[in-house]
Every structure is written in structure tokens, then in C-alpha cells.
Amino acid sequence: MTRHLDLKYINMLSSKLERFAWRKRNLATCRCPVCGDSKKKKSKTRFYFYESKESFYVKCHNCGYASSFYNFLKSTDALLFRDYSSERYLDKMSAKNQGEEQEMIGLFKKVFSKFEPKDEHLKELPKISELPENHVARQFVELRRIPRKHYDILYYCEDFGNWMKQVDPESSGIGKEKRLVIPFFNKHNQMVAAQGRVLNMKGEMNARKTARYITIKADKSIDRLWYGLWRCDPKKKVYVVEGPLDSLFIPNTVAMVGAAALNEIHPRLENSDLVFVLDNEPRNEQIVKYNEKLIEDGRKVCIWPDHITHKDINDMIYTMSVDEIQEIIDKNTFSGLEAKLRIRKWSKV
């Protein structure tokens, strides 16, 4: 099912292949790059590219080498293969199989239609989806470009100081403040914690800079807080970001609350393919150290390229699509020695 992509990259590779030529629309030949083909007759071209079941394969009729085009490109040109892999991944996620994608969307809607938060304290708060469009909290969430599908798990609180005292009587009072409430749920849909975010409507960028969070725990037995665990699939790649709101854009993303979470991965994620996507702050000494620790621990990290000047995913969403951001993350995910070299170049401290 990768015919169009194989054709594109065969043609891109062709300039590096001796005596390459298309014989038919789905058959090409060249001199074998593995064995070198005939030593006596330089015109011999016994290395074939051929199509089978909507994908391309290669075979040499001199040395017997045979492989899928995917594996051949992987062993021949690392740079081209990286671009090919990225495009192939994006095809799978978008245009490759629309029927499967629609099924996933339907399943997502089905899961969320069943999701009913179980906490008496949340019942007294209106969901963002229930607020009129001119409400300060609704406008704030819309300014942040939060996807509407998440409006049912975000709440508004008129008096956060009073509400947090109800959730955690041991918490210190802050007075009456209007805040966006971001609940943390467990697998039983029970609220175990919540963050209250100050609402500031003086402008998008101003709201981004002056916002403050307060975190409260309804379940004190939980040592490390992770946001989004209840909706992530640990069998797939899981992206780990710093802020709960940042986790609402890219599929299968969770947020860790506090640097202490770096030392203790949640049991649900212990065997997952984790990619840590920390904020793009190369001049922040703590962020640089967090990345370095993750690399030393053998983790995969996203090291943002130089042309990205935005601080985090929510900043990027103003000028880029979710697919574009995810592609940048995937292309700039590193581990091991390569990650160490990249972080040195990225860091400005």
C-alpha cells in the first residue's frame, strides 16, 4: 500500500544508481549496487525494481540479493530513508487509510461519550462546554485553541479558593479567584487531583506569560501526578509534555506534573515507547538539566530545531497544525550519543 511513496523515492535515489532506467511503469533496472553487476559488460543491468501488491521490491539476478524497497533504502541512503519513514508514518496517520482513521475517531467519541467524571466536587462546577460563548473561561480556552472535544473535561470555578478547601481541607486559602479547573482522573473516572489556572483575558500572549497554576490533591496517597493517563494507550508511542493543556493537542500525550516525575515513571507507562517533549527553552538551565538527565537514563527526547522559536506546543498551535508539530517532534526525537550531541548544540546555558 506504499506504491506512490516507493515510486517517489526510487526516482529520488535513481541519480545515485548506475545506468538506472524505467522499463515499464512498474519495472526499473540498474547495475547492482550490492555486487557491482558484470565486471566484463558495463552495460549489464540485472538489478530490478518491481511492483507487487502495491509496494516495490528489489532483486539482483546476478548475486541473488532480494529485499523490499523499504529495507533496501534503509541500507543504502540513511538521509533519504529518514525522510521516507517520516512520510510513510504520516501517510498511515492521514491519507493512507481513511476508513481506519474514521473508525478510530468513532471509537474515541464512543469512549468519551461514556466518560462520566465521578466526583461530587465537580458536579457543582460548570463544564466549559456548558458556558456561553461570551463567558471569560470559554473565551480563554478558545484563545488557547484547545480542541473542542476536550471542553467536557475542563471546568470553570468562580471561587477557586473556596472550592480547593472543599477538595483538600488542609490546603492554604488563596481568596476568591476565577480559575479554569483541570481535573486529573484515574482509570475509574475518579478525580484524584486538579489544577486551577488563573484566567487573564488581556490578550493571548499576555495570558500565556502571566498565568499561574495551583495544584491540589484529592487523593493524598498519590505521590507523582500524571495528567491524561486515563485516556492514553500505553501500547502505542506516548508523548510526555510538561503541561496538562499542552497534552490536549497531540494524540496519546500525557503530562507530568513536577520534575520529580522524571525519576519515577508511572507503572502504566513503564513498558511504553516514551518520547519526552520538554519546553523549548534552551536558556533555561533547569530544562537543559532535565533533558540531560533523561538522556543519561536512556530516554528518548525531542530536541527542538533552531528554526522553532515557540516555547511549547500551545504556542506553536497558533501558527502550525497538529500534524506539522507532531512531524517536527518525530523528526527531532533522539536518544543516546546523538541526543547528547544535539543537546549540546541546542543548549544556550
Secondary structure, 3 states (H helix, E strand, C coil): CCHHHHHHHHHHHHHHCCCCEEEECCEEEECCCCCCCCCCCCCCCCEEEEEECCEEEEEECCCCCEEEHHHHHHHHCHHHHHHHHHHHHHHHHCCCCHHHHHHHHHHHHHHHHHCCCECHHHHCCCEHHHCCCCCHHHHHHHHCCCCHHHHHHCEEECCHHHHHHHHCCCCCCCCCCCEEEEEEECCCCEEEEEEEEECCCCCHHHHHHHCCEEEEECCCCCCCEEECHHHCCCCCCEEEECCCCHHHCCCCEEEEECHHHHHCCCHHHCCCCEEECCCCCCCCHHHHHHHHHHHHCCCEEECCCCCCCCCCHHHHCCCCCHHHHHHHHHHCEECHHHHHHHHHHHCCC
